[in-house]
Amino acid sequence: MTRVVIAKVWEIPPGDRKIVVPFRGRAGIGVFNVNGELYALRNICPHKRGPLCTGELTGRIAAAAPPSACQAELTVEGDGEVLRCPWHQWPFEIATGRCLVDPDVRVKTYPVQVDGNDIVVDLDD
């Protein structure tokens, strides 16, 4: 396994990201700080190969009733835990790489560790 230092811990505060290009090819990776936890995703959307990690950070829309129901209230859960591809808005869970509209689709994830003040990503050799 190869370890690559991506950044210092203070460079990616909660709610922020760092995109590293190139990284194992031209596409790169995105390293995200979600509520103090660090995650790394490949910067390629599996849908149409868009630059996934440049997309909008959002949450999941939740409702106690169908949106068409009278008095239905929509809320956002897990704000900042979902990444939407900028090309077609496909949503991906940052922690797992799982696509929220098609659970059979995933984006590649990489293990992230903090070593002292360094954020380190582990790569498969």
C-alpha positions as CSV (number, residue, x, y, z in Angstrom):
1,M,0.0,0.0,0.0
2,T,1.3,3.5,-0.9
3,R,0.6,6.4,1.4
4,V,0.3,9.9,0.0
5,V,0.3,13.1,2.1
6,I,-2.5,15.2,0.7
7,A,-2.6,18.2,3.1
8,K,-2.2,19.5,6.6
9,V,-5.2,19.0,8.9
10,W,-5.9,22.8,9.1
11,E,-6.1,23.0,5.3
12,I,-9.4,21.1,5.1
13,P,-11.7,22.4,7.9
14,P,-15.2,20.8,8.5
15,G,-17.5,21.4,5.5
16,D,-14.6,22.0,3.1
17,R,-12.7,19.9,0.5
18,K,-9.4,19.7,-1.3
19,I,-9.2,18.4,-4.9
20,V,-5.9,17.0,-5.9
21,V,-5.2,16.7,-9.6
22,P,-3.5,14.7,-11.0
23,F,-3.7,11.7,-8.6
24,R,-3.4,8.2,-10.0
25,G,-4.2,9.5,-13.4
26,R,-5.6,12.8,-14.7
27,A,-8.9,12.9,-12.9
28,G,-7.6,13.2,-9.3
29,I,-9.4,12.8,-6.0
30,G,-11.4,15.0,-3.7
31,V,-10.7,14.9,0.1
32,F,-13.7,16.0,2.1
33,N,-14.1,16.9,5.8
34,V,-17.6,16.0,6.8
35,N,-18.3,16.9,10.4
36,G,-14.7,16.3,11.3
37,E,-14.4,13.0,9.5
38,L,-12.2,12.8,6.4
39,Y,-13.1,10.9,3.2
40,A,-11.5,10.6,-0.2
41,L,-13.4,10.0,-3.5
42,R,-12.2,9.6,-7.1
43,N,-12.9,12.7,-9.1
44,I,-14.8,10.9,-11.8
45,C,-18.6,10.4,-11.8
46,P,-19.4,6.8,-12.8
47,H,-22.5,8.1,-14.7
48,K,-20.9,10.1,-17.5
49,R,-17.3,10.6,-16.2
50,G,-17.9,14.2,-15.0
51,P,-15.6,16.0,-12.5
52,L,-17.6,14.7,-9.5
53,C,-15.6,16.3,-6.7
54,T,-16.3,19.9,-8.0
55,G,-20.0,19.4,-7.4
56,E,-22.3,20.9,-4.8
57,L,-22.3,19.6,-1.2
58,T,-25.9,18.9,-0.1
59,G,-27.9,16.7,2.2
60,R,-30.8,14.3,1.8
61,I,-34.4,15.6,1.4
62,A,-36.8,14.0,3.9
63,A,-40.5,14.2,4.3
64,A,-43.0,12.8,6.8
65,A,-45.6,12.6,3.9
66,P,-45.4,12.7,0.1
67,P,-44.5,16.2,-1.1
68,S,-47.9,16.5,-2.8
69,A,-49.7,16.0,0.4
70,C,-51.3,19.0,2.1
71,Q,-49.0,20.4,4.9
72,A,-46.1,18.1,3.8
73,E,-42.9,19.5,5.2
74,L,-39.6,18.9,3.5
75,T,-36.4,18.9,5.6
76,V,-32.7,18.5,4.7
77,E,-30.9,15.8,6.7
78,G,-27.1,15.3,6.7
79,D,-26.3,18.6,5.2
80,G,-22.8,18.5,3.6
81,E,-22.8,14.6,3.5
82,V,-23.9,14.3,-0.1
83,L,-22.0,15.3,-3.2
84,R,-23.9,16.1,-6.5
85,C,-22.1,15.7,-9.8
86,P,-22.0,19.1,-11.5
87,W,-23.0,17.6,-14.9
88,H,-26.2,15.7,-14.2
89,Q,-26.8,16.2,-10.4
90,W,-26.4,12.5,-9.5
91,P,-26.0,12.4,-5.7
92,F,-23.3,10.4,-4.0
93,E,-22.9,9.7,-0.3
94,I,-19.4,11.0,0.6
95,A,-18.8,8.5,3.4
96,T,-19.4,5.4,1.2
97,G,-19.3,6.5,-2.4
98,R,-22.8,5.1,-2.9
99,C,-25.1,6.7,-5.4
100,L,-28.4,7.7,-3.9
101,V,-30.5,7.3,-7.1
102,D,-28.9,3.9,-8.1
103,P,-27.5,1.9,-5.3
104,D,-25.6,-0.4,-7.7
105,V,-23.5,2.6,-8.8
106,R,-20.5,3.7,-6.6
107,V,-17.6,6.0,-6.9
108,K,-14.2,4.8,-5.9
109,T,-13.2,5.7,-2.3
110,Y,-9.8,5.7,-0.6
111,P,-8.9,5.3,3.1
112,V,-7.9,8.5,4.8
113,Q,-5.9,8.8,8.0
114,V,-4.5,11.6,10.0
115,D,-0.8,11.1,10.9
116,G,0.3,13.9,13.2
117,N,-0.7,17.1,11.3
118,D,-0.8,15.3,7.9
119,I,-3.8,14.0,6.0
120,V,-2.8,10.8,4.3
121,V,-4.6,8.8,1.7
122,D,-3.8,5.1,1.3
123,L,-3.6,3.8,-2.3
124,D,-4.0,0.2,-3.6
125,D,-0.7,-0.8,-5.3
